[in-house]
Amino acid sequence: MANIQAIHSVGASLATFLRNTYPAVVGDQPMPQCDFALVSSGELAGTIDEATRITLYLYRVTANEHNRQQRPGLMSPQQQAPLGLDLHFLLSAWAGTAQDELLPFAWALRQLYLHPILDASSLSPEAGWSTEEVIQIIPSELPVEDMMRIWDALTPPYRLSVSYVARLVRLDPDAFDDAGPVVATRFGWGTAQKVGGAP
């Protein structure tokens, strides 16, 4: 579970992971210089240069349908459950040549296939992640029509892209209510007592 910086933390951590693991050479093939960046809608709508880079764009956030009211074991039933979210990212390639576009793109696809988990050690600390936190990065099939709608809403023309879902991101309430004490009650069987001498 984490605070409200978790959404940005996941995207930034994913870009940092790709940037830090990007190799200079794969096999005998030199890799082009490439940057990896988390971008906003405003940045995509602005002027895009042809520098070789891979961008991550968060285009959708949905409530996780399987964990809407799931509470961690230490929470009482009176406490508000964390908000469970799935983050939908578009990973896109930008370059001036086909080789500079496709080599980093193919490498990024393989890297996310081989390392589909971000744990607490891979996530940036500002979100206050718990030590057991795990975020799965899952490829998702985005229909061509939906993909075109996203790019039609942006200024740059379509770029080679693939979509991923980061799940499960859990946002904590600002504060947890103190749980009440546990009260044990012992019940027994017996005959009912007559009150006030009634027959």
C-alpha positions as CSV (number, residue, x, y, z in Angstrom):
1,M,0.0,0.0,0.0
2,A,1.2,3.5,-0.7
3,N,0.2,7.2,-0.6
4,I,-1.1,9.3,-3.5
5,Q,2.3,9.5,-5.1
6,A,2.1,5.8,-6.0
7,I,0.7,6.4,-9.5
8,H,3.6,8.6,-10.6
9,S,6.0,6.4,-8.7
10,V,5.0,3.3,-10.8
11,G,5.5,5.1,-14.1
12,A,8.8,6.8,-13.1
13,S,10.1,3.5,-11.6
14,L,9.4,1.6,-14.7
15,A,11.1,4.2,-16.9
16,T,14.1,4.2,-14.5
17,F,14.3,0.4,-14.6
18,L,14.5,0.4,-18.4
19,R,17.0,3.2,-18.5
20,N,19.3,1.6,-15.9
21,T,19.3,-1.8,-17.6
22,Y,19.5,-0.6,-21.2
23,P,22.8,-2.1,-22.7
24,A,25.3,-0.6,-25.0
25,V,25.7,-3.8,-26.9
26,V,23.4,-6.9,-27.3
27,G,25.3,-9.8,-28.7
28,D,27.5,-8.3,-31.4
29,Q,24.9,-5.6,-32.1
30,P,25.7,-2.1,-30.8
31,M,22.5,-0.5,-29.5
32,P,21.6,3.1,-30.4
33,Q,21.7,5.8,-27.7
34,C,18.2,5.8,-26.2
35,D,16.4,7.6,-23.4
36,F,13.4,6.3,-21.4
37,A,10.8,8.7,-20.1
38,L,7.4,8.9,-18.4
39,V,5.5,11.6,-20.3
40,S,2.3,13.5,-19.7
41,S,-0.5,14.2,-22.2
42,G,0.8,17.8,-22.5
43,E,4.2,16.6,-23.4
44,L,2.9,14.4,-26.1
45,A,0.7,17.1,-27.4
46,G,3.7,19.4,-27.7
47,T,6.6,19.4,-30.2
48,I,8.2,15.9,-30.5
49,D,11.8,15.7,-31.7
50,E,13.2,12.7,-33.5
51,A,15.7,11.8,-30.7
52,T,15.7,8.0,-30.0
53,R,13.6,7.3,-27.0
54,I,11.0,5.1,-25.5
55,T,8.1,6.8,-23.7
56,L,5.6,5.6,-21.2
57,Y,2.3,7.4,-21.2
58,L,-0.5,6.7,-18.7
59,Y,-3.6,6.8,-20.8
60,R,-6.1,5.2,-18.4
61,V,-6.7,4.3,-14.7
62,T,-9.3,1.8,-13.6
63,A,-10.4,0.4,-10.3
64,N,-9.2,-3.2,-9.9
65,E,-12.3,-5.2,-10.0
66,H,-11.0,-8.1,-7.9
67,N,-9.7,-6.1,-4.9
68,R,-12.2,-3.3,-4.4
69,Q,-12.9,-4.0,-0.7
70,Q,-10.0,-6.3,0.2
71,R,-8.4,-5.3,3.5
72,P,-4.9,-6.3,4.7
73,G,-5.0,-8.7,7.6
74,L,-4.2,-6.1,10.3
75,M,-7.1,-3.8,9.4
76,S,-10.4,-3.9,11.3
77,P,-13.7,-4.2,9.4
78,Q,-14.4,-0.5,10.4
79,Q,-11.3,0.8,8.6
80,Q,-11.6,2.0,5.0
81,A,-10.0,-0.5,2.6
82,P,-7.2,0.8,0.3
83,L,-8.2,1.9,-3.2
84,G,-7.0,-0.7,-5.6
85,L,-6.1,0.6,-9.1
86,D,-4.8,-0.8,-12.4
87,L,-2.6,1.6,-14.4
88,H,-2.8,1.4,-18.2
89,F,0.4,2.5,-20.0
90,L,1.3,3.0,-23.6
91,L,4.9,2.2,-24.4
92,S,5.9,4.0,-27.6
93,A,9.1,4.2,-29.8
94,W,10.4,7.5,-31.2
95,A,13.4,7.7,-33.6
96,G,14.6,9.1,-36.9
97,T,15.4,5.7,-38.5
98,A,13.7,2.3,-38.5
99,Q,16.7,0.6,-36.9
100,D,16.9,3.2,-34.1
101,E,13.2,2.8,-33.5
102,L,13.0,-1.0,-33.6
103,L,16.1,-2.1,-31.7
104,P,15.3,-0.3,-28.4
105,F,11.6,-1.1,-28.8
106,A,12.3,-4.9,-29.2
107,W,14.7,-4.8,-26.3
108,A,12.1,-3.0,-24.0
109,L,9.5,-5.6,-24.9
110,R,11.8,-8.5,-24.1
111,Q,13.0,-6.8,-20.9
112,L,9.5,-6.4,-19.6
113,Y,8.7,-10.0,-20.6
114,L,11.7,-11.2,-18.6
115,H,11.2,-8.9,-15.6
116,P,7.4,-8.4,-15.2
117,I,7.6,-7.5,-11.5
118,L,8.4,-4.3,-9.7
119,D,8.9,-4.9,-6.0
120,A,9.5,-2.4,-3.1
121,S,13.2,-2.3,-3.9
122,S,12.5,-1.3,-7.5
123,L,9.8,1.4,-6.7
124,S,10.8,5.0,-5.9
125,P,10.5,5.7,-2.2
126,E,8.4,8.8,-2.2
127,A,5.1,6.8,-2.3
128,G,5.9,5.1,1.0
129,W,5.5,1.6,-0.4
130,S,5.2,-1.3,2.1
131,T,8.0,-3.8,2.0
132,E,5.7,-6.6,0.7
133,E,4.4,-4.5,-2.2
134,V,4.5,-6.1,-5.7
135,I,3.4,-4.5,-8.9
136,Q,2.8,-6.7,-11.9
137,I,3.5,-5.4,-15.4
138,I,1.2,-7.3,-17.8
139,P,0.9,-6.9,-21.6
140,S,-2.6,-6.0,-22.6
141,E,-4.4,-6.2,-25.9
142,L,-5.6,-2.7,-26.9
143,P,-8.0,-2.8,-29.9
144,V,-6.8,-0.9,-33.0
145,E,-9.8,1.4,-32.8
146,D,-8.9,2.4,-29.2
147,M,-5.3,2.9,-30.1
148,M,-6.2,5.2,-33.0
149,R,-8.5,7.2,-30.7
150,I,-5.7,7.8,-28.3
151,W,-3.4,9.0,-31.1
152,D,-6.1,11.1,-32.8
153,A,-6.5,13.0,-29.5
154,L,-2.8,13.9,-29.6
155,T,-0.8,16.2,-31.9
156,P,1.9,13.8,-33.0
157,P,1.1,11.1,-35.6
158,Y,0.9,7.5,-34.6
159,R,4.0,5.9,-33.3
160,L,4.7,2.2,-32.8
161,S,3.2,1.3,-29.5
162,V,2.2,-1.5,-27.2
163,S,0.0,-1.3,-24.0
164,Y,0.7,-2.7,-20.6
165,V,-1.3,-2.8,-17.3
166,A,0.5,-2.2,-14.0
167,R,-1.5,-4.0,-11.2
168,L,-2.3,-3.8,-8.3
169,V,-1.6,-0.3,-7.0
170,R,-3.2,0.2,-3.6
171,L,-3.7,3.7,-2.3
172,D,-4.0,4.0,1.5
173,P,-6.5,6.2,3.2
174,D,-4.8,9.3,4.8
175,A,-5.1,7.7,8.2
176,F,-6.3,4.5,9.7
177,D,-8.9,4.7,12.5
178,D,-7.8,3.1,15.7
179,A,-9.5,-0.2,16.0
180,G,-11.6,-0.9,19.1
181,P,-10.5,-3.4,21.7
182,V,-11.3,-7.1,21.1
183,V,-14.1,-8.1,23.5
184,A,-14.7,-11.8,24.4
185,T,-18.2,-12.8,25.4
186,R,-19.1,-16.2,26.9
187,F,-22.6,-17.5,26.4
188,G,-24.3,-20.4,28.2
189,W,-27.5,-22.4,28.1
190,G,-30.1,-22.2,30.8
191,T,-33.8,-21.7,31.6
192,A,-35.3,-18.3,31.5
193,Q,-35.7,-16.4,34.8
194,K,-39.2,-15.1,35.7
195,V,-39.3,-11.3,36.3
196,G,-41.4,-9.6,39.0
197,G,-43.0,-12.8,40.3
198,A,-45.0,-13.3,37.1
199,P,-46.3,-16.8,36.6
